[in-house]
């Protein structure tokens, strides 16, 4: 087993965080810091169960309701500055975690930053990834699509000499293969009824209209330094294949593994902990698992915007993501219909402040905070 002495987990009470904490506890791997935003009851139980020394509630609006916990992020900020961290898991949501990564870049070496947070990968963009790489730290993307490409792509400085096209796969969600699909009749219940996974409302809705895959394309572009114009989307209903790489020398790589988030989550540790014996029977792979379909369903509103989307600047990518989040929130509370989600994005994206270049991650945080304030007034 690979020993990791100092492990910090942001978002330990969420779905992924809970799975990770249980795995580490089961395998007697110590955790240094666990944290949540506001779920202090669950955090307290995790601390007692795992005997973790430091448990932080990051929401400063919550009073100290449990003496077993610490409130605010001052202790976390100081720990990043003064103590070596082996793995820093970012499993929460929101943009604020960029400030912790900025400190890791400044004060840490050989720290693996394991990220499942779409907001910070899209908002941080190439600036974030370049800063991490140049700081002698490492980034571990936890989304299955991006994780499937680890160790398969050349050095990011020379990648465009060797890569012709990278496709990310999408299952198609609840509507892609529905011959009777009528966007005007979609309800919250039908939009969140994913054929394969159970997810929260936000992720399920993003998956239903392919926005989730667009955001993953933005992440891919920054993570591996691939132009958006060299990235595509393909439908693979079984979700066994996660990405397909077309190399310049005519090789093709189809990257598959069981769709189980525990695989990327536990990858910094020895695989024999999670799987006693790898599944190595070739018969587990069928032609149906590797069925790929061109994304050409024009019933999806996003389809007509693809050319524009794949030419977005970093700022436009951020605005797209934030406007989508706002429109989905409005759909959930019945302020707009499902058919208005995509139009809401493109009706407003040109009217928001556009910043051409960011000097550092703090500028990105300030920009997202400003845009967030504007969106509340739309």
Protein Blocks (a to p, Z undefined) as FASTA:
>chain_A
ZZdfbacdehklmmklmmmmmmmmmnopacfbdcdfklmmlmmmmmmmnopabdcdfblk
bccfbfkbcedjklmmmmmmmpccfbdcdfbgcjklmmmmmmmmmmgghiacddfbfklm
mmnmmmlmmmmmmnopacddfbfklmmmgokaccfklmmmmpmbdcdddehiamlmmmkb
cfklccfklmmmcfkbccdfklmmmmmnommmmmmmmmmmmmnopafklgccdddfkoma
fbdcddfkopacdddddddfklmmmmmpcfklmmmbacfbfklpcfklmcccddfbfkbm
klmmmmmmmmccfklmmmmmmmmmmmmmmmmnopacfklmmmmmmmmmmmpccdfbdfbf
klmmmmmmmmmmmmmmZZ
